[in-house]
Amino acid sequence: QVQLVESGGGLVQPGGSLRLSCAASGFTFSSYAMGWFRQAPGKEREFVAAISWSGSATKHADSVKGRFTISRDNAKNTVYLQMNSLKPEDTAVYYCAAGPRTIYSDNWNYWGQGTQVTVSS
């Protein structure tokens, strides 16, 4: 029973911060790359960030580079997305994903249900 459960979303003012969490179960978490994606209303899903199985390699979309940071704690089977300096254009449903390949392979097997992030004054 594979599960990815996101949490930590909410309403925040521009310039504020949020930390998203994704709790994983039902597979060998420490052997999988993990990623974050987002989907805004009326738009396609887009890549946000990814992290290798060990945490030694990360990749962030240009739109969030320098503001968002992906990390993981394999002892807790959890991946995080620290979001700082939030902008209204960051408003979206954020999804976590797991894949058995490298963070550059765009191969994602499992997906969470999503958590809403709204950035508005």
N, C-alpha and C positions, 0 to 999 in steps of 0.2 A: 504494500500500500504506500505508494510514493506520494508525499505531500510536501508542498512548498507554501508556507503561510506568511504573507507579508503583514507588517504592522508598522505603526509610527506615523502614518499620514495624518493630515489635518489641514486646518486653515492657518495661514501665516502671512504677515505683512511683508511687502517687498523689503529686501535686505535682511530678513530674518533667516533662521536656521531650523532644520529638522533632521532627525536621524531615522532612516528607515531600517527595519530589520526583516530578515527572511529566515524563518526556522524550517529546517529540512529534516525529513525522516523517510525511511523506506528504501534508501540506497546508501552506498558507501560515499558519504559526503566528501571525505578527504581525497577521493580519487577523481572528483569532478571539478571542472571549471565552473564558475558561477558568473552570472551576468544580471544586469539591471536594464530594463527597457521601459519606455513610457509611451502612452498614447493619449493625445489631446482630443477633445471633441471634434468629430468630423475629419480627423487626420489619421494617417497610417501610423502604426507602431514604429518607433525608432529606437536605435541602440543608444544606451547611456554610458555604461561602463561594464568591464569584465575583469575577472581576477582568476589566475591560474590555481590549480589544485593546492599548491603549497603556499600561495600568497606572494610568491617571489616576483611575479609579473602582473602588471595591471595595464589596462587600456581604458581611456576615457574619451568620449566624444568631444570634438572641438567646442561645441556649444556649452559644455559644462566644465571643461578643463580649467583647473585653478580654483573652482568653486565647489565641486563635488569630489568626494573621495570614497572609493570602494575598499572594503576590507573584509576579512573573514576570521572566524575563530573556529578552527576545526574541532576543538575540544567541546564546543557548544553546538556544533552543526548549524552555525548561523553565519549569514553574510549580511553586511551592513552597507548602507549608503549614507554618508554624512553629506548633507546639503547645506552650504553656506551661501550668503549673498543671493538669496533667492529672488527671482524675477517673475513677473506675471506670466511670461512665456514658458516658465517651468511648470505651469498648471497642467496636470495630466493624471491619469491613472498609471501608477508605477508597478511593474511586474518584475519578479525575479525569475530566473531560469537556470537550469543546470544542464551541462553538456559534458560528454566523455572525451572531447578533443581539446585542442589548444584554444586559447582565447581569441585566436585569429581565424578559426575555422568556420565560424558562424553555424555551428551544429548544436542545437539546443533540444534536448529530449523532453524535459519536464518544465512545467510552468506553474506559477502560483496564481491566485485568484485576483490579485491586484489590490492596491491601497491608494486612495485618492489623496492627491496633494493639490491644494488650492492656494495660490499666492495672489492676494488682493488686499487693497487698502479699504 
